[in-house]
């Protein structure tokens, strides 16, 4: 791997990035310190986020810390056709006491994702700088949201980044029971129908595993991603409609 003037590598584990003019090294050649950190520094400009995600790298850090860029091994992914519906959740879906929309309330969804407390976390990784960058990516047509409405109010949802045939799930929230799960089911169905290859879940949780997510080796993920980002699925996000079908 060639040495780039915008970064240097520490013991083959991760790289230090310049704050402004920088590019990312291929994470397959980095061991990933501290459970998956492949880079430290840089910035969160929208074009840099697109570059990072296209390489399988994503930012995750706390406020008042340097930006940490991750590529964990193994990687958690959900293949859309493999979404697992339990008997109890099937009853929820069949009741249809909800409405699902796409890209109608992106700002509200990402704001709620930043507010909802996470188990084992004292703060949020979704700070104002990152929120603003994703809002810009939404305006650029790369970031998308799924909204779940109950009784006319936003009850839950998720947002993420679509590049080629890959969807990078970033965060989800629920204000009512099962709302985020409904959002994930909806987008899984839509992505499967539209020819997307996988939803990147980044790291496993018991909740995601129960819904059908699996872990794959980092190298396999990067190989799949390299092929997926070359695809151009035909999908009009704001005109999407979804209803649960048990067929």
N, C-alpha and C positions, 0 to 999 in steps of 0.2 A: 504494500500500500504506500503510495507516494505521500510525502510529508507536505502539508498545506501551510502556507504562511499565516493563515488565520486561526490556526490551532496547533497545539502540540500535545502529544500523548504521554501519559504518566504510566510507566511500567506495563504498557500494553493493556491497561484496564479501562481507562477513560481518558477523555481529552478536555483540555482547557480551551474555551472559545473566547475570541475577542468580543467586545461588547457590540460592535456595529458590523463592520465588513467581515463576515465569516461564512463558512460553509460547513456542513456536517460531514464527518467521515462515515464510511459504511460501517454500521454497528456490528456486522458479522465478524469483523476483524478485532473487535474490542471485547474483552472478557466481561465487562460490566461489574463495576465495584459496588459494594453495599447492596447486593441483590438486584442489580440491573442498571445502575447509573452509568451511562456511557459518555456524558458530557456535562460540563459545568460552565455557566456563563452565557454569553450571547444576549439575545433579546427576543421579544415575543411579537415582532412585526408579523402581520398576516402572511407575507410571502415566505418568511422563515418558518412559520408553522406549517405551511403547505409543504415546504421542502422537508421538514422533519418527519411529518406523518408519512410522506411518500417513501421515506427510508425506514419506516417502522419505529420511529422515535417520537416520544411525546413528553411534554413538560409536566412535572409534578413536584411541587415544593411548597413550603410554607412562607408566609409573609416575613419580610426582614431576613430572608435567606437568599443566597445566590440561586439563580435558576438551575434546576437539576433536570437533565434530559435522560429519559429512561428507555431501555429496551430489554424487558425482563426475559428470562429463560427459566422455565417454559413460558409460553404465551397463552392466555385464555382467549378463545374465540368461540363464537356461536355461528354455526352454519344454519342459515335461515330456515331451511326445510326440516331441521332437526329440533325446532322448538318443541319442548315437552309440555303438554297440557294435562294437568292432574284432573281427577274427577271433580274435585271441589271447585277448581278454577274454571272447568268447563261449564259448570252451573252458572258461575258469575258471568261468563261470556254470553251464554244463552239468554240470560235475563235482559241484557241490552239496556241496562239502566244508565247508559253513558253515551256520549258521542265522541268520536275521534276526528281530529283535524290535523293537517300538516302545514307547517310554516305559517300559521296564522297568529301566533303569539310568541315568537322566538325570544324577545326581550324578557317577557314575563317568565318563560320557562327557565332561562339561564339564571335569572335573578333568584327564583325559588330554589334552584339547584345549589346556589351559593349560600342560601340561608338554612337549609335543612341540616340539622346536626347529624354527624356520622358516628356510628359506634366506634369507640376507640380513638376518636379524633377530638382534640380540644378546640380546633379552629377550622378554617376552610382553606383549601388549596386554590379555590376559585376566586382570585382577587380581582380588583378593578381593572388592572392592566390586561389580564387574560380575558375577562368578560368583554372589554372593549375590542380586543382583537377578534374574538369570535363573532361579535356583532358585525364587524366589518366583513368577516368571511361569509356571514349570512347575506349581507348586501351583495357580495361578489358571487353568490350562488353556490358556495361550497358547504357552508354549515346549514343544518336543517333541524327542525324541531317537530316533535309529535306532541299534540295536546289531547288530554282526556278531560271531557267536561261532564259534570254531574249536576243536575238541577240548575243548569245555566251558568255554573261557575267552574273555573279551572280547578280540577281535582288532582292532577298529576301530569307527568309527561317526561320527556327525555330530549336530549339534543346530542348532536354529533356532527361528524365531518364526512362528506362523501367525496372520494377521489377515485375515479375510474370505477371499477367493480368492487371496491372495498368501502365499507362504512365503519368509521371509527366511533364507537359509542363512548361518549364522554361522561355523562352524568344523567341521573334520573331522580325524580322526587315523587312523593305521594302525600297528598293532604287527606285523601280518603283511602280506605282499604282497597288494595289490588289495582289502584290507578296506574302506577308505574308499570306494573306487570301487563296491564292491558296495552299500554303504549309500546312495550317491547314486543308483544305478540303482534300488534298491528304492523309495526315496521318490519318485523321478520317476514310476515306474509307479503308485504309490498316489495321488499327487496328480493325475496325468492322469485316472485312473479316477474320482476324487472331484470333478472339476470345477474344480480349481485352475488359475489362469491362467499362473503363472510362478514360478520360483525366482529370487529376487534373489541374484546372486553378487557384487554390489557392484563389484568391480574384476576385470578379466580376468587370467588366468594362462594360460600355454601348456597346462597340464594341463586346465583347464576348457574352453578352446576346443577341445581334442582330443575332449572328450566331448559337444560340441554347443552349448556356450554361445556367445552372440553379444553384440556391443555395440550398444546403441541410444542415440540422443540423450537427454539428461536430460529434456527436455520431454516426449518420447514416453513415457519411463518413468513420469513423474509423472502423465500423462494416463491411462495404463493402470492405475496404482496407484489413482487416484481411483475408478475404476469397480470394481476388484477388491475393495477393502476393504468394499464394500457387499454383497458376496455372502455367503451363509451355507451353505457346503458341509456336507453331512451326513456326518460322519466321526467314528468312535469310535476314537481313537488306540490305546488299550491293547488293544483287541480286533482290531487289524489283523493280517492274515496276508498274507505275500507269498512266492511262489515264482517263480523265473524261468521264463518261457515264451518259446519261440523263435517263437511264432506271430505 
